[in-house]
Amino acid sequence: MRIVDILSSSPRDPSPPVGFWDKLRLVLHWSIRASFRGDIRLHMKGLCDPYEIIGAGAGFLFLWQGNTKLLIGRKNEEGELVQVISDSMLIAIPK
C-alpha cells in the first residue's frame, strides 16, 4: 500500500485521505478477466499467528464453484473494482 501512496501525490485539501482501493482505480488503468475451470478456494486466517489454526485462528473459507470468473477493473453496474462471479459460493468457518 505504501508503493501506491508513493506513486500518487499527497492530498492538498483537508478532506479525509482516499482509500487504497480507490487510489488503485485512479492510478492503474487496467482491467483483468480470468476464468477458472476448477473450484477456487480462499482460506483467510483469523489471527496473525501462523501456528494458531483452530478456534479464533481458523478464520474463514471461501469456495467458488462452477464457471468462476475473476474481474478486476471491469465496468459493472455496482461500480465495484473486484468481482468474483460463479454458479455457487460457499462461506465456511473451519474447525
Biopython code that builds the backbone (N, CA, C, O; Angstrom):
import numpy as np
from Bio.PDB.StructureBuilder import StructureBuilder

atoms = [
    (1, "MET", "N", (0.819, -1.186, 0.000)),
    (1, "MET", "CA", (0.000, 0.000, 0.000)),
    (1, "MET", "C", (0.866, 1.254, 0.000)),
    (1, "MET", "O", (0.463, 2.292, -0.526)),
    (2, "ARG", "N", (2.060, 1.158, 0.592)),
    (2, "ARG", "CA", (2.925, 2.337, 0.613)),
    (2, "ARG", "C", (3.393, 2.700, -0.789)),
    (2, "ARG", "O", (3.583, 3.876, -1.098)),
    (3, "ILE", "N", (3.578, 1.692, -1.639)),
    (3, "ILE", "CA", (4.001, 1.962, -3.014)),
    (3, "ILE", "C", (2.930, 2.760, -3.737)),
    (3, "ILE", "O", (3.247, 3.678, -4.494)),
    (4, "VAL", "N", (1.656, 2.419, -3.511)),
    (4, "VAL", "CA", (0.563, 3.166, -4.133)),
    (4, "VAL", "C", (0.578, 4.602, -3.641)),
    (4, "VAL", "O", (0.331, 5.522, -4.421)),
    (5, "ASP", "N", (0.866, 4.817, -2.340)),
    (5, "ASP", "CA", (0.940, 6.174, -1.804)),
    (5, "ASP", "C", (2.098, 6.954, -2.420)),
    (5, "ASP", "O", (1.989, 8.162, -2.634)),
    (6, "ILE", "N", (3.204, 6.270, -2.706)),
    (6, "ILE", "CA", (4.356, 6.942, -3.310)),
    (6, "ILE", "C", (4.044, 7.360, -4.748)),
    (6, "ILE", "O", (4.459, 8.434, -5.184)),
    (7, "LEU", "N", (3.315, 6.521, -5.484)),
    (7, "LEU", "CA", (3.007, 6.821, -6.880)),
    (7, "LEU", "C", (2.068, 8.007, -7.042)),
    (7, "LEU", "O", (2.086, 8.669, -8.079)),
    (8, "SER", "N", (1.260, 8.282, -6.046)),
    (8, "SER", "CA", (0.319, 9.397, -6.144)),
    (8, "SER", "C", (0.740, 10.503, -5.185)),
    (8, "SER", "O", (1.368, 10.247, -4.158)),
    (9, "SER", "N", (0.390, 11.720, -5.533)),
    (9, "SER", "CA", (0.772, 12.851, -4.694)),
    (9, "SER", "C", (-0.116, 12.925, -3.456)),
    (9, "SER", "O", (-1.217, 12.376, -3.437)),
    (10, "SER", "N", (0.371, 13.603, -2.433)),
    (10, "SER", "CA", (-0.407, 13.743, -1.205)),
    (10, "SER", "C", (-1.564, 14.720, -1.432)),
    (10, "SER", "O", (-1.457, 15.615, -2.270)),
    (11, "PRO", "N", (-2.668, 14.559, -0.696)),
    (11, "PRO", "CA", (-3.822, 15.434, -0.900)),
    (11, "PRO", "C", (-3.513, 16.876, -0.514)),
    (11, "PRO", "O", (-2.762, 17.133, 0.427)),
    (12, "ARG", "N", (-4.099, 17.807, -1.250)),
    (12, "ARG", "CA", (-3.867, 19.227, -0.996)),
    (12, "ARG", "C", (-5.020, 19.873, -0.254)),
    (12, "ARG", "O", (-4.952, 21.053, 0.091)),
    (13, "ASP", "N", (-6.066, 19.123, -0.006)),
    (13, "ASP", "CA", (-7.195, 19.665, 0.747)),
    (13, "ASP", "C", (-7.341, 18.889, 2.059)),
    (13, "ASP", "O", (-6.777, 17.805, 2.205)),
    (14, "PRO", "N", (-8.099, 19.445, 3.013)),
    (14, "PRO", "CA", (-8.214, 18.802, 4.323)),
    (14, "PRO", "C", (-9.182, 17.613, 4.362)),
    (14, "PRO", "O", (-9.498, 17.123, 5.447)),
    (15, "SER", "N", (-9.652, 17.147, 3.224)),
    (15, "SER", "CA", (-10.578, 16.012, 3.190)),
    (15, "SER", "C", (-9.876, 14.754, 3.697)),
    (15, "SER", "O", (-8.647, 14.676, 3.682)),
    (16, "PRO", "N", (-10.658, 13.768, 4.148)),
    (16, "PRO", "CA", (-10.033, 12.504, 4.556)),
    (16, "PRO", "C", (-9.291, 11.879, 3.378)),
    (16, "PRO", "O", (-9.719, 12.031, 2.234)),
    (17, "PRO", "N", (-8.185, 11.179, 3.638)),
    (17, "PRO", "CA", (-7.426, 10.580, 2.535)),
    (17, "PRO", "C", (-8.234, 9.505, 1.818)),
    (17, "PRO", "O", (-9.100, 8.858, 2.409)),
    (18, "VAL", "N", (-7.938, 9.331, 0.548)),
    (18, "VAL", "CA", (-8.616, 8.338, -0.277)),
    (18, "VAL", "C", (-8.087, 6.956, 0.097)),
    (18, "VAL", "O", (-6.886, 6.784, 0.305)),
    (19, "GLY", "N", (-8.982, 5.973, 0.182)),
    (19, "GLY", "CA", (-8.582, 4.606, 0.499)),
    (19, "GLY", "C", (-7.739, 4.010, -0.616)),
    (19, "GLY", "O", (-7.783, 4.476, -1.754)),
    (20, "PHE", "N", (-6.968, 2.973, -0.284)),
    (20, "PHE", "CA", (-6.041, 2.454, -1.289)),
    (20, "PHE", "C", (-6.765, 1.756, -2.439)),
    (20, "PHE", "O", (-6.229, 1.733, -3.547)),
    (21, "TRP", "N", (-7.979, 1.175, -2.230)),
    (21, "TRP", "CA", (-8.724, 0.582, -3.342)),
    (21, "TRP", "C", (-9.112, 1.658, -4.350)),
    (21, "TRP", "O", (-8.997, 1.458, -5.559)),
    (22, "ASP", "N", (-9.573, 2.802, -3.843)),
    (22, "ASP", "CA", (-9.935, 3.899, -4.740)),
    (22, "ASP", "C", (-8.703, 4.467, -5.423)),
    (22, "ASP", "O", (-8.758, 4.863, -6.587)),
    (23, "LYS", "N", (-7.590, 4.507, -4.699)),
    (23, "LYS", "CA", (-6.353, 5.019, -5.280)),
    (23, "LYS", "C", (-5.855, 4.099, -6.393)),
    (23, "LYS", "O", (-5.356, 4.577, -7.411)),
    (24, "LEU", "N", (-5.986, 2.783, -6.208)),
    (24, "LEU", "CA", (-5.594, 1.844, -7.259)),
    (24, "LEU", "C", (-6.390, 2.088, -8.531)),
    (24, "LEU", "O", (-5.849, 2.038, -9.636)),
    (25, "ARG", "N", (-7.671, 2.349, -8.366)),
    (25, "ARG", "CA", (-8.520, 2.594, -9.530)),
    (25, "ARG", "C", (-8.091, 3.860, -10.269)),
    (25, "ARG", "O", (-8.170, 3.925, -11.496)),
    (26, "LEU", "N", (-7.634, 4.874, -9.514)),
    (26, "LEU", "CA", (-7.229, 6.132, -10.131)),
    (26, "LEU", "C", (-5.833, 6.059, -10.754)),
    (26, "LEU", "O", (-5.588, 6.675, -11.792)),
    (27, "VAL", "N", (-4.920, 5.315, -10.133)),
    (27, "VAL", "CA", (-3.531, 5.270, -10.589)),
    (27, "VAL", "C", (-3.331, 4.254, -11.709)),
    (27, "VAL", "O", (-2.692, 4.560, -12.716)),
    (28, "LEU", "N", (-3.869, 3.053, -11.544)),
    (28, "LEU", "CA", (-3.652, 1.979, -12.508)),
    (28, "LEU", "C", (-4.854, 1.859, -13.436)),
    (28, "LEU", "O", (-5.975, 1.629, -12.981)),
    (29, "HIS", "N", (-4.627, 2.011, -14.710)),
    (29, "HIS", "CA", (-5.710, 1.949, -15.695)),
    (29, "HIS", "C", (-5.606, 0.635, -16.457)),
    (29, "HIS", "O", (-5.108, 0.602, -17.582)),
    (30, "TRP", "N", (-6.072, -0.437, -15.849)),
    (30, "TRP", "CA", (-6.023, -1.750, -16.460)),
    (30, "TRP", "C", (-7.243, -2.531, -16.029)),
    (30, "TRP", "O", (-7.932, -2.168, -15.075)),
    (31, "SER", "N", (-7.496, -3.598, -16.739)),
    (31, "SER", "CA", (-8.582, -4.499, -16.348)),
    (31, "SER", "C", (-8.146, -5.936, -16.614)),
    (31, "SER", "O", (-7.382, -6.214, -17.539)),
    (32, "ILE", "N", (-8.648, -6.836, -15.782)),
    (32, "ILE", "CA", (-8.299, -8.255, -15.878)),
    (32, "ILE", "C", (-9.579, -9.065, -15.878)),
    (32, "ILE", "O", (-10.521, -8.768, -15.143)),
    (33, "ARG", "N", (-9.601, -10.091, -16.715)),
    (33, "ARG", "CA", (-10.689, -11.068, -16.696)),
    (33, "ARG", "C", (-10.049, -12.448, -16.729)),
    (33, "ARG", "O", (-9.384, -12.812, -17.699)),
    (34, "ALA", "N", (-10.256, -13.214, -15.659)),
    (34, "ALA", "CA", (-9.687, -14.560, -15.562)),
    (34, "ALA", "C", (-10.816, -15.555, -15.356)),
    (34, "ALA", "O", (-11.698, -15.340, -14.525)),
    (35, "SER", "N", (-10.787, -16.644, -16.115)),
    (35, "SER", "CA", (-11.772, -17.717, -15.974)),
    (35, "SER", "C", (-11.058, -18.958, -15.452)),
    (35, "SER", "O", (-9.920, -19.234, -15.830)),
    (36, "PHE", "N", (-11.736, -19.704, -14.577)),
    (36, "PHE", "CA", (-11.150, -20.884, -13.949)),
    (36, "PHE", "C", (-11.992, -22.107, -14.262)),
    (36, "PHE", "O", (-13.220, -22.027, -14.295)),
    (37, "ARG", "N", (-11.335, -23.245, -14.492)),
    (37, "ARG", "CA", (-12.044, -24.491, -14.795)),
    (37, "ARG", "C", (-12.510, -25.199, -13.529)),
    (37, "ARG", "O", (-13.629, -25.710, -13.483)),
    (38, "GLY", "N", (-11.673, -25.234, -12.512)),
    (38, "GLY", "CA", (-11.993, -25.955, -11.280)),
    (38, "GLY", "C", (-12.497, -25.032, -10.185)),
    (38, "GLY", "O", (-12.800, -23.862, -10.417)),
    (39, "ASP", "N", (-12.578, -25.592, -8.987)),
    (39, "ASP", "CA", (-13.001, -24.821, -7.822)),
    (39, "ASP", "C", (-11.901, -23.847, -7.411)),
    (39, "ASP", "O", (-10.716, -24.119, -7.600)),
    (40, "ILE", "N", (-12.303, -22.719, -6.852)),
    (40, "ILE", "CA", (-11.368, -21.735, -6.323)),
    (40, "ILE", "C", (-11.618, -21.630, -4.825)),
    (40, "ILE", "O", (-12.748, -21.402, -4.391)),
    (41, "ARG", "N", (-10.551, -21.797, -4.032)),
    (41, "ARG", "CA", (-10.663, -21.725, -2.578)),
    (41, "ARG", "C", (-9.780, -20.602, -2.057)),
    (41, "ARG", "O", (-8.645, -20.434, -2.502)),
    (42, "LEU", "N", (-10.309, -19.838, -1.115)),
    (42, "LEU", "CA", (-9.546, -18.786, -0.439)),
    (42, "LEU", "C", (-9.720, -19.000, 1.052)),
    (42, "LEU", "O", (-10.831, -18.906, 1.575)),
    (43, "HIS", "N", (-8.619, -19.288, 1.738)),
    (43, "HIS", "CA", (-8.648, -19.502, 3.178)),
    (43, "HIS", "C", (-7.991, -18.298, 3.832)),
    (43, "HIS", "O", (-6.803, -18.050, 3.627)),
    (44, "MET", "N", (-8.756, -17.550, 4.617)),
    (44, "MET", "CA", (-8.245, -16.360, 5.295)),
    (44, "MET", "C", (-8.082, -16.671, 6.777)),
    (44, "MET", "O", (-9.037, -17.068, 7.444)),
    (45, "LYS", "N", (-6.868, -16.490, 7.290)),
    (45, "LYS", "CA", (-6.588, -16.756, 8.697)),
    (45, "LYS", "C", (-7.306, -15.756, 9.587)),
    (45, "LYS", "O", (-7.540, -14.613, 9.195)),
    (46, "GLY", "N", (-7.654, -16.199, 10.794)),
    (46, "GLY", "CA", (-8.322, -15.340, 11.763)),
    (46, "GLY", "C", (-7.354, -14.566, 12.639)),
    (46, "GLY", "O", (-7.709, -13.512, 13.167)),
    (47, "LEU", "N", (-6.136, -15.070, 12.804)),
    (47, "LEU", "CA", (-5.118, -14.422, 13.630)),
    (47, "LEU", "C", (-3.813, -14.321, 12.842)),
    (47, "LEU", "O", (-3.640, -14.994, 11.826)),
    (48, "CYS", "N", (-2.907, -13.482, 13.313)),
    (48, "CYS", "CA", (-1.604, -13.335, 12.652)),
    (48, "CYS", "C", (-0.660, -14.489, 12.964)),
    (48, "CYS", "O", (0.304, -14.707, 12.230)),
    (49, "ASP", "N", (-0.915, -15.231, 14.037)),
    (49, "ASP", "CA", (-0.058, -16.350, 14.433)),
    (49, "ASP", "C", (-0.257, -17.517, 13.463)),
    (49, "ASP", "O", (-1.353, -18.075, 13.416)),
    (50, "PRO", "N", (0.766, -17.909, 12.685)),
    (50, "PRO", "CA", (0.587, -18.987, 11.704)),
    (50, "PRO", "C", (0.378, -20.359, 12.332)),
    (50, "PRO", "O", (-0.100, -21.271, 11.658)),
    (51, "TYR", "N", (0.727, -20.526, 13.611)),
    (51, "TYR", "CA", (0.581, -21.822, 14.278)),
    (51, "TYR", "C", (-0.780, -21.994, 14.934)),
    (51, "TYR", "O", (-1.136, -23.110, 15.312)),
    (52, "GLU", "N", (-1.538, -20.941, 15.077)),
    (52, "GLU", "CA", (-2.882, -20.997, 15.668)),
    (52, "GLU", "C", (-3.877, -21.265, 14.541)),
    (52, "GLU", "O", (-4.257, -20.351, 13.810)),
    (53, "ILE", "N", (-4.295, -22.526, 14.407)),
    (53, "ILE", "CA", (-5.166, -22.888, 13.281)),
    (53, "ILE", "C", (-6.547, -23.367, 13.714)),
    (53, "ILE", "O", (-7.363, -23.741, 12.872)),
    (54, "ILE", "N", (-6.818, -23.361, 15.020)),
    (54, "ILE", "CA", (-8.156, -23.729, 15.493)),
    (54, "ILE", "C", (-8.723, -22.577, 16.318)),
    (54, "ILE", "O", (-7.986, -21.679, 16.726)),
    (55, "GLY", "N", (-10.018, -22.605, 16.560)),
    (55, "GLY", "CA", (-10.657, -21.539, 17.327)),
    (55, "GLY", "C", (-10.635, -20.231, 16.558)),
    (55, "GLY", "O", (-10.998, -20.184, 15.382)),
    (56, "ALA", "N", (-10.205, -19.160, 17.232)),
    (56, "ALA", "CA", (-10.179, -17.834, 16.599)),
    (56, "ALA", "C", (-9.194, -17.778, 15.433)),
    (56, "ALA", "O", (-9.354, -16.951, 14.536)),
    (57, "GLY", "N", (-8.182, -18.639, 15.431)),
    (57, "GLY", "CA", (-7.193, -18.642, 14.355)),
    (57, "GLY", "C", (-7.661, -19.314, 13.084)),
    (57, "GLY", "O", (-6.995, -19.218, 12.053)),
    (58, "ALA", "N", (-8.808, -19.999, 13.137)),
    (58, "ALA", "CA", (-9.295, -20.736, 11.964)),
    (58, "ALA", "C", (-9.668, -19.805, 10.820)),
    (58, "ALA", "O", (-9.408, -20.129, 9.661)),
    (59, "GLY", "N", (-10.262, -18.673, 11.109)),
    (59, "GLY", "CA", (-10.616, -17.708, 10.072)),
    (59, "GLY", "C", (-11.825, -18.123, 9.255)),
    (59, "GLY", "O", (-12.786, -18.672, 9.794)),
    (60, "PHE", "N", (-11.779, -17.861, 7.946)),
    (60, "PHE", "CA", (-12.887, -18.139, 7.034)),
    (60, "PHE", "C", (-12.386, -18.906, 5.819)),
    (60, "PHE", "O", (-11.211, -18.835, 5.459)),
    (61, "LEU", "N", (-13.291, -19.633, 5.202)),
    (61, "LEU", "CA", (-13.006, -20.331, 3.958)),
    (61, "LEU", "C", (-14.051, -19.904, 2.935)),
    (61, "LEU", "O", (-15.251, -20.013, 3.187)),
    (62, "PHE", "N", (-13.599, -19.422, 1.788)),
    (62, "PHE", "CA", (-14.484, -19.069, 0.684)),
    (62, "PHE", "C", (-14.255, -20.076, -0.430)),
    (62, "PHE", "O", (-13.110, -20.373, -0.774)),
    (63, "LEU", "N", (-15.333, -20.603, -0.997)),
    (63, "LEU", "CA", (-15.239, -21.585, -2.075)),
    (63, "LEU", "C", (-16.179, -21.166, -3.196)),
    (63, "LEU", "O", (-17.383, -21.019, -2.986)),
    (64, "TRP", "N", (-15.621, -20.974, -4.392)),
    (64, "TRP", "CA", (-16.424, -20.650, -5.567)),
    (64, "TRP", "C", (-16.415, -21.857, -6.486)),
    (64, "TRP", "O", (-15.354, -22.418, -6.761)),
    (65, "GLN", "N", (-17.602, -22.270, -6.973)),
    (65, "GLN", "CA", (-17.710, -23.457, -7.819)),
    (65, "GLN", "C", (-18.485, -23.143, -9.088)),
    (65, "GLN", "O", (-19.476, -22.414, -9.053)),
    (66, "GLY", "N", (-18.035, -23.691, -10.202)),
    (66, "GLY", "CA", (-18.758, -23.622, -11.466)),
    (66, "GLY", "C", (-18.654, -22.300, -12.190)),
    (66, "GLY", "O", (-19.171, -21.288, -11.718)),
    (67, "ASN", "N", (-17.992, -22.299, -13.329)),
    (67, "ASN", "CA", (-17.865, -21.115, -14.199)),
    (67, "ASN", "C", (-17.371, -19.891, -13.429)),
    (67, "ASN", "O", (-17.948, -18.810, -13.548)),
    (68, "THR", "N", (-16.328, -20.051, -12.656)),
    (68, "THR", "CA", (-15.820, -18.960, -11.827)),
    (68, "THR", "C", (-15.025, -17.981, -12.675)),
    (68, "THR", "O", (-14.166, -18.374, -13.465)),
    (69, "LYS", "N", (-15.324, -16.699, -12.500)),
    (69, "LYS", "CA", (-14.624, -15.623, -13.209)),
    (69, "LYS", "C", (-14.175, -14.578, -12.203)),
    (69, "LYS", "O", (-14.921, -14.220, -11.292)),
    (70, "LEU", "N", (-12.952, -14.091, -12.370)),
    (70, "LEU", "CA", (-12.415, -13.007, -11.566)),
    (70, "LEU", "C", (-12.309, -11.791, -12.471)),
    (70, "LEU", "O", (-11.605, -11.826, -13.480)),
    (71, "LEU", "N", (-12.998, -10.722, -12.119)),
    (71, "LEU", "CA", (-12.995, -9.493, -12.908)),
    (71, "LEU", "C", (-12.405, -8.374, -12.062)),
    (71, "LEU", "O", (-12.886, -8.100, -10.962)),
    (72, "ILE", "N", (-11.363, -7.727, -12.576)),
    (72, "ILE", "CA", (-10.737, -6.606, -11.882)),
    (72, "ILE", "C", (-10.709, -5.420, -12.834)),
    (72, "ILE", "O", (-10.185, -5.519, -13.943)),
    (73, "GLY", "N", (-11.272, -4.303, -12.401)),
    (73, "GLY", "CA", (-11.266, -3.084, -13.204)),
    (73, "GLY", "C", (-12.217, -3.106, -14.382)),
    (73, "GLY", "O", (-12.072, -2.295, -15.297)),
    (74, "ARG", "N", (-13.181, -4.002, -14.391)),
    (74, "ARG", "CA", (-14.163, -4.080, -15.478)),
    (74, "ARG", "C", (-15.367, -3.221, -15.115)),
    (74, "ARG", "O", (-15.718, -3.095, -13.942)),
    (75, "LYS", "N", (-15.993, -2.634, -16.120)),
    (75, "LYS", "CA", (-17.178, -1.814, -15.873)),
    (75, "LYS", "C", (-18.340, -2.705, -15.457)),
    (75, "LYS", "O", (-18.576, -3.754, -16.057)),
    (76, "ASN", "N", (-19.068, -2.276, -14.420)),
    (76, "ASN", "CA", (-20.233, -3.006, -13.955)),
    (76, "ASN", "C", (-21.214, -2.028, -13.321)),
    (76, "ASN", "O", (-20.856, -0.894, -13.003)),
    (77, "GLU", "N", (-22.438, -2.471, -13.143)),
    (77, "GLU", "CA", (-23.500, -1.606, -12.625)),
    (77, "GLU", "C", (-23.224, -1.139, -11.201)),
    (77, "GLU", "O", (-23.579, -0.016, -10.842)),
    (78, "GLU", "N", (-22.597, -1.984, -10.386)),
    (78, "GLU", "CA", (-22.356, -1.652, -8.989)),
    (78, "GLU", "C", (-21.139, -0.752, -8.791)),
    (78, "GLU", "O", (-20.964, -0.184, -7.713)),
    (79, "GLY", "N", (-20.299, -0.613, -9.811)),
    (79, "GLY", "CA", (-19.096, 0.203, -9.711)),
    (79, "GLY", "C", (-18.016, -0.426, -8.839)),
    (79, "GLY", "O", (-17.189, 0.289, -8.273)),
    (80, "GLU", "N", (-18.009, -1.749, -8.722)),
    (80, "GLU", "CA", (-17.033, -2.443, -7.887)),
    (80, "GLU", "C", (-15.722, -2.634, -8.640)),
    (80, "GLU", "O", (-15.720, -2.841, -9.853)),
    (81, "LEU", "N", (-14.612, -2.566, -7.920)),
    (81, "LEU", "CA", (-13.305, -2.754, -8.536)),
    (81, "LEU", "C", (-13.015, -4.232, -8.784)),
    (81, "LEU", "O", (-12.522, -4.592, -9.852)),
    (82, "VAL", "N", (-13.314, -5.090, -7.808)),
    (82, "VAL", "CA", (-13.043, -6.526, -7.914)),
    (82, "VAL", "C", (-14.351, -7.294, -7.795)),
    (82, "VAL", "O", (-15.131, -7.060, -6.872)),
    (83, "GLN", "N", (-14.594, -8.217, -8.734)),
    (83, "GLN", "CA", (-15.784, -9.067, -8.700)),
    (83, "GLN", "C", (-15.369, -10.513, -8.902)),
    (83, "GLN", "O", (-14.499, -10.809, -9.721)),
    (84, "VAL", "N", (-15.993, -11.415, -8.151)),
    (84, "VAL", "CA", (-15.844, -12.854, -8.367)),
    (84, "VAL", "C", (-17.236, -13.376, -8.682)),
    (84, "VAL", "O", (-18.146, -13.264, -7.861)),
    (85, "ILE", "N", (-17.402, -13.949, -9.874)),
    (85, "ILE", "CA", (-18.704, -14.427, -10.335)),
    (85, "ILE", "C", (-18.610, -15.936, -10.519)),
    (85, "ILE", "O", (-17.670, -16.431, -11.141)),
    (86, "SER", "N", (-19.589, -16.672, -9.976)),
    (86, "SER", "CA", (-19.605, -18.129, -10.116)),
    (86, "SER", "C", (-21.032, -18.636, -9.994)),
    (86, "SER", "O", (-21.944, -17.890, -9.637)),
    (87, "ASP", "N", (-21.211, -19.931, -10.300)),
    (87, "ASP", "CA", (-22.531, -20.543, -10.169)),
    (87, "ASP", "C", (-22.934, -20.679, -8.706)),
    (87, "ASP", "O", (-24.101, -20.482, -8.366)),
    (88, "SER", "N", (-21.982, -21.013, -7.837)),
    (88, "SER", "CA", (-22.292, -21.129, -6.410)),
    (88, "SER", "C", (-21.096, -20.692, -5.578)),
    (88, "SER", "O", (-19.950, -20.763, -6.022)),
    (89, "MET", "N", (-21.388, -20.235, -4.353)),
    (89, "MET", "CA", (-20.348, -19.797, -3.422)),
    (89, "MET", "C", (-20.668, -20.350, -2.046)),
    (89, "MET", "O", (-21.823, -20.366, -1.623)),
    (90, "LEU", "N", (-19.636, -20.800, -1.356)),
    (90, "LEU", "CA", (-19.780, -21.337, -0.010)),
    (90, "LEU", "C", (-18.850, -20.566, 0.911)),
    (90, "LEU", "O", (-17.674, -20.380, 0.597)),
    (91, "ILE", "N", (-19.375, -20.114, 2.052)),
    (91, "ILE", "CA", (-18.564, -19.467, 3.082)),
    (91, "ILE", "C", (-18.627, -20.365, 4.311)),
    (91, "ILE", "O", (-19.715, -20.699, 4.780)),
    (92, "ALA", "N", (-17.470, -20.757, 4.835)),
    (92, "ALA", "CA", (-17.431, -21.663, 5.980)),
    (92, "ALA", "C", (-16.417, -21.176, 7.006)),
    (92, "ALA", "O", (-15.479, -20.448, 6.683)),
    (93, "ILE", "N", (-16.629, -21.593, 8.248)),
    (93, "ILE", "CA", (-15.675, -21.349, 9.323)),
    (93, "ILE", "C", (-15.079, -22.708, 9.687)),
    (93, "ILE", "O", (-15.760, -23.533, 10.295)),
    (94, "PRO", "N", (-13.811, -22.953, 9.324)),
    (94, "PRO", "CA", (-13.204, -24.256, 9.612)),
    (94, "PRO", "C", (-13.060, -24.486, 11.117)),
    (94, "PRO", "O", (-12.953, -23.535, 11.891)),
    (95, "LYS", "N", (-13.059, -25.755, 11.521)),
    (95, "LYS", "CA", (-12.844, -26.095, 12.939)),
    (95, "LYS", "C", (-11.388, -26.372, 13.183)),
    (95, "LYS", "O", (-10.999, -26.675, 14.311)),
]
sb = StructureBuilder()
sb.init_structure("model")
sb.init_model(0)
sb.init_chain("A")
sb.init_seg("    ")
for serial, (resi, resn, name, xyz) in enumerate(atoms, 1):
    if name == "N":
        sb.init_residue(resn, " ", resi, " ")
    sb.init_atom(name, np.array(xyz, "f"), 0.0, 1.0, " ", f" {name:<3s}", serial, name[0])
structure = sb.get_structure()
